[in-house]
Amino acid sequence: MSLASELHRTIHYFAALSRLITNVGRATIRVYQMDSQSRAFEVPFVSSLDAGTPLRCPRPMAAQPIVAWTPVRILGALFAALVLTPVQLAPAVITRRRA
Amino acid sequence: MPDIAPRRWLYLFLVLASTVAAVTQMAGVFQVDGFTLRETVILALFAVLFAWITSSFWLAVFGAYARFAKINLLPLKPPGEPSAARTAILMPVYNEDVARVFSGVRAVWESVGADFDFYILSDSTNPANWVAEELEWQRLRSDMASSSEAVGQETSGQDAHIYYRHRARNTGRKAGNIQDFCENWGQLYDYMVILDADSLMTGKTLTQLVGLMDANPRTALIQAPAQLVGRSSLFARIQQFSSSVYGPIHTAGLAFLQGADGNYWGHNAIIRVHAFMQHCGLPRLPGRPPFGGEIMSHDFIEAAFLRRAGWDVWMAPDIGGSFEEPPPTLMDYLIRDRRWCQGNLQHLRIVFAQGLTLPSRLHLAMGIMSYAASPLWLLLLIVSAIDMMSFNGAPSVRYIGLHPSLPLLVSHAAELVVLVLATLVLLYGPKFLAVVALLESPEATRAHGGTGAVLQGALWESVFSTLMAPIVMLQHSWYVISILMGMATGWNPQTRTDRALPLGLVARKFAVHSLIGMAATVILWRWAHDSFNWFVPLLAGLWLAIPLVLISSSPLLGLVMRKDRLFLVPSESRGLKVLDRAHALAGNHEELSGETQQLVLEDGRVRDLHLALLAGAPAPSGDSTRLGVLRAQAARRETAGFSRDDWSLLLSDAEGLRAL
């Protein structure tokens, strides 16, 4: 048995440790996702006295969608919630062949 | 962080319970002789409007509680070490008073130091303003470089990063102006602070805001509520007084209930740039203005988008050091409201957008309601008046067989008096609570001129706002109706300087209000004589519309009242360094005489400066033939017949100007 699978099994024997690692990992990823980009912005700052502004560093802003709820969309969402979500939550069918 | 759900549930319960109680009382009055159609309409309108004023009342009560209980309204991690973040302070301008803009920038810079970069983002379409702004920018930079030691800070004026950018085409108005900054220079900064042309912030507040953003990486925006300061007309001083006395419990109530679901009021706020760039690009709404096209009131939408993306938006009601100037007259106040009204009604198309949080929808709905309430009040008054006019006294006698069924005359005076008293409590209760909260602090009371001055000020402010209310109601009603009819407003700069309005202008603008008041008086006196007294407080405002607007616009009267310590606010009694400095700089400002744009043709240095500032700007997109003619005329200095558009085209033409 490889070292990797050995390690994997060891960690999962300790459920609390596993949860801790998962939660810390998630929190780290969240903080990283929320704040990492500002650090990436620290590009060299060039300004010229003759021009009114620093050199441009273009990056477009995408227009965000505004999709209003209409009766048809509400019905569609309701359908999705009532039919599609339970289907997704249903236990997966495991065939003997696969098992 | 405290769980704010119980507060919200309690607030909702109190609003609903108060409304249900009042509506039940009203229905009890109507149901004795059965509901008529008019009474049903009255009851429906009454329910909506009573819920609206009840929500304001309970908001103030919650705010007063938060103040008395000294609850921390900004439960964020406190700032840690000195920040290494880059912050830009943006001042979008649109044909504003140039002296005021640059005095404000300099005053804020002197307060905050060289840790912040300043961007004056001009959308000015007036060519004289455009060139004057460029010259002022250059003057400001050279003044600051030469007088670095006079500032009294460790940093010198030579360290100042004050930039100027002019947009030839102001796509997207103010929101587009900010977006243009973000798209071109946003990546250089962690945070940006948005100022308005008439707003100021102190260095301490700005540094604190940056520290809070550093310490709280989930926070995308912190709004520092601006206190009204700096004007001297009577109208403006009354607004300043009410902002200073009543504002704190209102903002405390909002902060207490909204938590991280805060709102953005367009300026005096710090924003995390990359969150804004990622989530706040505004779409163009399908259709034509007033409901389609560019989003006018962008601030609420941007806050809603940030919340939709999972970022926190906070309000910092106790941070202080955040100021703006009120409109100098009631007329200017109403002109500004026309734009805000259109912007807020446009939110009808966004309030049901998918993915927004419920508090964001409530912010949008309350913004809509703040204008929609006026026509609803007007409708309620009209229907009530018609109902009173059609009252025929005691009902006629009916017969059951041969026996007369005598009408039972029941007096409902008690119920109606209770309802009127309840309404008065809801309208004036928040003012009373705010005065009590203020008087609790001896220091704040002294800053407002003492207990007597506060009570007197609150009394006269209540009289003034009562008289002003029907004028505003009529004006807002017209705005809402005209917008619903498809009439869009343009983008006009605000008048921000104190001036006594001329009688002719006021009479022209407010004659309609007075005439409506007179006509309503005659009708009610003739056909609803018994109920006439109920309408007197409303009619009085309309009768007095012209003198009220005229007198309240007077800066002289404002100064006289100030000497009498009436409507005194802390910025007047104790002074305010950043404001006093901005006013002193604006007062010493040397005006550029004549048509400033001519200087580009006549003075080589001005032209060189203008060309340097045009670098990187797109070539003019106008008619090339017309441009050729303009170039030739400019070369011969035959510019007398140039229109504003001609000048704008010529001033955008770097190639042609270089050839001169």
Interface residues (C-beta under 8 A of the other chain):
Chain A: V31 M34 D35 Q37 S38 F41 E42 V43 F45 S47 D50 A51 G52 T53 P54 R56 C57 P58 R59 P60 M61 A62 A63 Q64 P65 I66 V67 A68 W69 R73
Chain B: A85 R86 Y119 E134 W137 H161 Y163 Y164 R165 H166 Q179 C182 E183 N184 W185 G186 Q187 L188 Y189 D190 P217 R218 R272 V273 H274 A275 M277 Q278 H279 C280 G281 L282 P283 R284 L285 F305 W311 R349 I350 F352 A353 Q354 A612 L613 A615 G616
